[in-house]
């Protein structure tokens, strides 16, 4: 669920006119570091790590969602 929310938030931020934050972030940070393929892998691993940190923080604070 949070990945969908994050992509929607990325869509609202426009650092450069005509370009969304999602593509700008990838092209500015990760593509120069790793090129096309490895930059894409780093971008994906960054997001996995971001959600892992979020889950770790929620667990540390004992915040659980009951379904």
N, C-alpha and C positions, 0 to 999 in steps of 0.2 A: 504494500500500500504506500509506504513512504517513498519508494522509487518513483511512483507515479506523481506523487505530490511534489517531489524535488524537480522532476522534469517540467511540471506546470510552473513552478517558481522560476526555473531557468528561462521559461518562455516569456515571463513578464519582464525580465531584466534585459535591457538593450544597451550594452556598453558602447557599441558602434552603431550608428544609424543603418538600418537595413540588415543587421546581423544579430541573431539571438545570442544569449550568453552561452548556451550549450555549445554551439559550434565555435564561438570566439574563444571560450575557455580551452577547448581541445586544440585548436589551431595555434593559440598563443603559448600555452604551457606545455602540453604533452607532445605535440607533433614536432616541435624543434628538438626536444630531448631524444625521442625515439624513432622519428620518421613516421611513415604511414602505418605500418603494421605494429611495431612495438609501441608507438605512441598511443594507438588505439587500445592495446593491451594495458598499458599504464593507466590510461583514462578509466578503463573498466575496473582495474584493481584499486584505483583511488576511490571509486564509488563503493566497491565492496568493503573496503576499509572504513569508509565513512559510516556505512550502515552497521558495521561491526562495532565501531566505537559508540554509536547511538544505542545499540542493543546492550553493550557492556555498561554504559552509564545508566540505562533504565533498570538493569538488573541490580546494579550497585545501590540504586536509590529504592529498590524494591517496588518498582512501578510495573505492574502487570496488567494485561488486558484479559478479562474473563470473557470467554465466548460462549 
